[in-house]
């Protein structure tokens, strides 16, 4: 059996070695699928993708890409392994133009290749191409996310990780972005996404994982998770005999 595109096993990680947030997380992503991580606030969702992306220290466990061990590899080196990461905030340079943002994204590529790929990416997103000389700071939230994804695509990643891509977006902009994300896997790439908009994200995903308190709780086909009444208890904090979701 061939290796998963991404496989993480037994991941223990956090912002301090003596204070882990993740306690043995296991997860995999295959080619051509969208996998979504959901869970309550503080579950460790963003910490997990940052750990995989080389931005948070891993103290135990293993991360592989196509079977190759990349545990703890820094973010700039992971790009060479075919991994693209789009953070929730600070994912575009607002004082630079759309074109300049893409130039920065392709700075590690040979110049001719960077130009070719920039033109290729802009052909996919005509809404950006028509405004390539405008500053990114004038873009809407949805357009900024589109630009951040476009910039990540310059290195032609096989795995694209997104940290809460619809945060702060209107329902219409979120729906458009989900369509864009779904399109990313048509050529065989894999997408791993953290999302608070659980129901909408699962509807367009192939599989999902529910994290709580830094641990795996439930995983499976996205359709099965949507139909699982236990998801309400874990994700919304609803417990038997209570009438409403608890805070936290």
Secondary structure as GFF3:
##gff-version 3
##sequence-region A 1 248
A	DSSP	beta_strand	6	13	.	.	.	ID=ss1
A	DSSP	beta_strand	22	29	.	.	.	ID=ss2
A	DSSP	beta_strand	34	39	.	.	.	ID=ss3
A	DSSP	alpha_helix	45	52	.	.	.	ID=ss4
A	DSSP	beta_strand	58	65	.	.	.	ID=ss5
A	DSSP	beta_strand	68	69	.	.	.	ID=ss6
A	DSSP	alpha_helix	75	78	.	.	.	ID=ss7
A	DSSP	three_ten_helix	79	81	.	.	.	ID=ss8
A	DSSP	beta_strand	83	86	.	.	.	ID=ss9
A	DSSP	alpha_helix	98	105	.	.	.	ID=ss10
A	DSSP	alpha_helix	111	124	.	.	.	ID=ss11
A	DSSP	alpha_helix	126	129	.	.	.	ID=ss12
A	DSSP	three_ten_helix	136	138	.	.	.	ID=ss13
A	DSSP	alpha_helix	141	153	.	.	.	ID=ss14
A	DSSP	beta_strand	159	163	.	.	.	ID=ss15
A	DSSP	alpha_helix	171	183	.	.	.	ID=ss16
A	DSSP	beta_strand	190	194	.	.	.	ID=ss17
A	DSSP	alpha_helix	198	203	.	.	.	ID=ss18
A	DSSP	beta_strand	207	212	.	.	.	ID=ss19
A	DSSP	beta_strand	215	221	.	.	.	ID=ss20
A	DSSP	alpha_helix	222	226	.	.	.	ID=ss21
A	DSSP	alpha_helix	230	236	.	.	.	ID=ss22
###
